[in-house]
Amino acid sequence: MPLRDGLQKEEIMRGYFGIGIVGCKIHENFGTLFRSSNIFGASFIFLVGKRFKKQRSDTMRTERHIPLTEYATLKAVKGNLPVGCKLIGIELDQRAVEIKKYKHPPQACYVLGAEDRGLTEEEISLCDEIIKIPGKYSLNVSVAGSIVLYDRIIKRGV
């Protein structure tokens, strides 16, 4: 029986997602994004190229509730994703699908780039899909990630 947007109940209830940042420069941004991840039901969070440091912006201490992993490279993230999990880049890029048209897969790992450079071409090439949030300029990394996660729960009901 279709529920909404043509999804079956089983499709809405299944799946998982995680999110992380490559080379985050402003620690408060990952603290805020991780707090949003906890609120929106993420299964895992990660950092690439940075060491975790407790953040006052993450008042929930998300690392106590959701697995947090640190990686040296995005290639290492890709190599450690569960079978069937898509790596989805969030980037202002001509090849990206606008978020309003995007159908989130059941198993997803979202990744954002550093505040001052975004995802590099090499990092984008590792992604299975790329999505973008419309706008003339790029959003703050924690805001962009939070918008994508909110879009996911609205569309999938997870």
N, C-alpha and C positions, 0 to 999 in steps of 0.2 A: 504494500500500500504506500504510494508516494506521500511524503509528508510536506516537504517544501523544496522548491527548486529542483523537483524531480528526484530527490534523494530518498532512498528507502531508509527505514528506521535502523537497519543493520549498518548502513553506510555512515549514518550520523554518529552512532555510538562507538564505532571502531576507529582505531588509529592512535597515533601519538605524534608529538612534535617537540623539537628542541630549537634553541636559538643561541647565537653567539656573535662575537665581534672579533674581527681581525685587527690587531694593532691598535686597540683602543688607547687614545691619548689622555682623555679626561676620565679619571676613575669614577667620578660621580655618575657618568653616563652608564657604565655597566652596572653600577649599583641600582640605578633607576630602572634599567631594562630588566635586570634580574628580578626585581620586585614585581614588575608588571608580568613577567613570565610566571611567577608563582601564582599571582592572582588569576591569570588566564589559563592555568592548568598545564604548563609545560612539563614534559617528562625529563628533560635534561637541559643544561646550559653549559656554555664553554667559552673560553678565551683562547685566542691564538696570538702567540708572541708576547704575551704579558703575564705576569704573575698576579694571582688573586691577592687582593688586599681588602680587608673588611671595609665596607662603605657605610657612612652614616645615612646615605640616601636609600639604602636597602634596610629599612627598619624591621623587616620580617626575617632577616638573616637567612635568605633563600638557600644558601649553601647547606643549611641544616635540613632542608626539606626536599631538595631536588639535587640529583647528582651534578656536580660541577667538575669539569675536566679542563685541564690546560694542555695546549698543543703548541708545538714549535711552528707548524705550518698548516695551511688549509689542506694541503695534500694529505697530511696525517689525519685530519678530521675525516676527509673523504674515505680514506682507507680503513677507518674504524667505525663507519656508519653501519647500522644493522642492515641486513639483507632487505632490499626493497625500499629503503629510505632514500628519498630524493634530496639532494643538496640544492637549495634554492637561494640564489643571490638576491639581495635587495639593493638595487642600484638605479640611478638615473642613467639609462643607456638606451640607445635607439632600438636595440634588439629586444628590450624588455617588454613584457606584457603589462598593460595597465592593470592595477589592482582591481578595479571595478569589473574587469572582464575575466579575472583569474579564478580558476577552480583549484582550490587547495587539495593536494593529494592526501590520502589517509596517513601516510608516513612521511613526515617532512622534517628537514633540518634547515632552518633559515639562518643566513649569515649576512652580516653587514660589515662594511669596511670602516677604516679609521676615519675620524671626523674630517681630517684635512685632505684625504686623498680618495676615499671610497675604496671599492674593490679594484685591484689591478687587473689588467688584461689576462694575466696568468691565472689569477684567482677566479675571474669570470669564466675562463675556459674549463675550470673544474666543476662549475655548477651545471646541474641538469636543466635548470630553468632559471630565468631572471624575471623579477617583477619590479615594477616601479610605482611610486606614489606620485600622482601628477602634481606639478608645481614648477614654478619658474626657477627656484633654487632648491638646494638640498635641505632636508630637515635635519634637526639634531638627531644623532644616531639612536638615542633611547626613545625619542618620540616616533621615529620611523618604524623601529622594531615593534613598539607598542601598538601602533596603528595596524601593522600587518597581523599581529596576534589577535587583535580585536576583530579584524576582518575575517580571520579564520574561524573564530568561535561563532560569529554571526552567521556565516555561510554554512558551516558544518554542524554547528550546535554541539560541539565537543567541549 
